[in-house]
Amino acid sequence: MARNPVLILCEGENDYNFLKSIITERTTLSNYNEKDRTIRKMWMKIYPTNAIIIVEGGKERLLRNASILVSKMRSIPKNQNILIMVDCNRKTPKRMSEDIHRRICNIINDPTRFPTHKPTAELKPLGYFHFLIQITYPTSTTLSMHVLTVPHSLEYWTNKVNDFNQLIRERWVKELSE
């Protein structure tokens, strides 16, 4: 049985180019405007890829859309995984992940989105730069949102480092690649 592709949300073009260079399996790029259609095709197995990267067009849009996905994904009858790659800038990885978790809880507690049968959302640290937000729906299906944080912007890291072998020694890249 074929595996569902993993949905990856990233802030912008540099993030996409970085992810594309480290993901060895085939990927597909989708624009944030196509998110609903992309998700539908993804779960209908129309995409012959292992990863779909959605470029959100900025951090604020990514943060807003990551929480909205909790509502959109509730009709999917299988457990799903989403990777969220976001720059921390001046926040710690924990604070950035807590911010996303808080936004998700706000969506869950919004009676227009979940009038009854609310899911639960739990935040777990899996590493210094890697947090898991586990959403469990009343149907017992789970949505695992892996928040992978970059200490600064990717532009900072990719301009600072001359080659990928040097970059892979950075702690946050090791966590990302595991």
LUMFIBA-713435 format. One record per residue (C-alpha): x, y, z. Coordinates in steps of 0.05 Angstrom, whole numbers, plus 5000, padded with zeros to 4 digits. Last residue first. Layout:
<nodes>
XYZ/...
</nodes>
This chain:
<nodes>
534552595228/535953135176/532653695214/536153515280/542953515245/541154175211/539554485279/546254255309/550554535253/555354015225/550953935163/552554655143/559954515133/558453915088/553154345052/558354845029/560755555041/556755705104/555056415124/550656565063/546655925073/545956035147/543856775144/539256655085/536056085123/533756595174/535956545246/535655935292/531655505242/525755155273/522754485255/515554435280/513053725268/505453725263/502653035276/495252995258/492052415293/485951985281/482151765343/475351965312/474952495366/481052835334/487952795364/492753365348/500053235365/504453845362/511553585359/517554025371/524454035338/529954555348/532154345419/529753635408/523253235410/519553745453/512153565461/505954015450/499153695457/492853885420/486053575433/480453535381/473653845392/467453425381/462554005380/462154705350/469254625321/470455165268/464955665288/465855475361/473155715361/476555305416/480254865366/482455475326/485055825389/488555175409/492155175342/494355895352/497055715421/500855115391/504055565338/506256065392/508755495436/513055255377/516055945369/517155995444/520655325445/525055485385/527256125421/524656775392/528857315359/529157015289/525856335299/525356165225/519955655207/519654965177/513054635190/512853885175/506053555169/504452835185/497752485177/493651935212/488051715166/480651895157/482052595129/475953015149/479653355206/485153615160/481954285143/480754475216/487754315239/490354635175/487855305200/493455295253/498955215202/495555735157/496256295208/503456145225/505356055151/501856715132/505657075188/512256765166/511956965093/509756715025/507056035045/511355595000/508054915002/512654324996/509653654978/513653044997/513652314976/511352434905/506652124854/501252654869/494252384852/494051974916/487052214935/490352464999/495052914961/490053134910/485453404965/491153725002/493654064939/486754324921/485954624990/493054914990/492955224920/493855944942/499855734984/503555544921/505354814911/512154504898/512653754886/518053294913/521752684890/526152354942/533052644959/530453195004/536553615022/536854064961/529254144956/529054355029/534254895018/530755144954/524055154990/526855535049/529956035002/523356114965/519056265026/516156105093/515755345093/510154845100/511654105086/506153595071/508652875075/506252415020/501451865037/504651175035/502750684981/500050005000/
</nodes>
